[in-house]
Amino acid sequence: MIRDARVLRAAFVPREVEHRDAEINHLSSVLEPITNDEPADTAIFTGPSGTGKTCISKFVTEQLCEEVLDV
């Protein structure tokens, strides 16, 4: 049962993402050069609908924006 309808909004980004540590760490490592003002490698997420690809992408991007102001 959905207790908070905000999770259904397209712009929703959770404060924490559970059970996706490997994916978060991988994307973070791919984007890490950006923190040193260097270009990052290209990252592509593939998989079935509803597995969290967009969620993880938004989550990591939001974390990166908190660390690097001009992203």
N, C-alpha and C positions, 0 to 999 in steps of 0.2 A: 504494500500500500504506500502510495506517495503521500508523505506528510507535509511537504513543503513544495508548493507549486512553482516556486522560483527555479527549481531544477529543470523544468521543462522549457525555460526560455533559452533561445539560441545563444545569447550572450553570457549565460551563466558559466562561471568558472568556480569550481569548488576550492575551499581553503586547503584541503588535503585530498590526495588521491590514494586509495588503498589498493594493495595487491597489484600494483603496476610499477614496482621499484625498478625492475630491469629496463623497462621501456623508458621510464623517466631518466634514469641514469644514462642510457644510450643517447637519447636526444640531447640531454644536457652536455654530454661530452662532444657531440657533433657541433653544438652551438657555442661551446666554450671559447673558441678563438675570438668571438665577437667581444668578449669582455676585455680583450687585449687590443681592440681596434684592428682586428685582422678579419679577413673573410672566412666564413664558415663553410663547411662542406654542405652539399645538398642532402636533405633528409626526405625520405618517402615512407609514409606509413601505408601499409596495405592490410586488408583483412575484412571480415564480414561486417555488415552494419551492426551498430550497437555495441561494439567491443571497446570503445573508448578512445579511438584514434583522435578525434577532434578534441575531446576533453583533455587528453594528455598534451596535445599540441598547444592548446590555449593555456593550460596550467604552466608548462615549462616556459612559454613565451612571457607570461605574466611575471614569473619569477625572474626571468632575464631582464625585463623592463625595470624591475625594482633594483636590480644590481647595476645596470648600465642605463643611464638617462637618455641617451640619444638613439635608442633602438627603434 
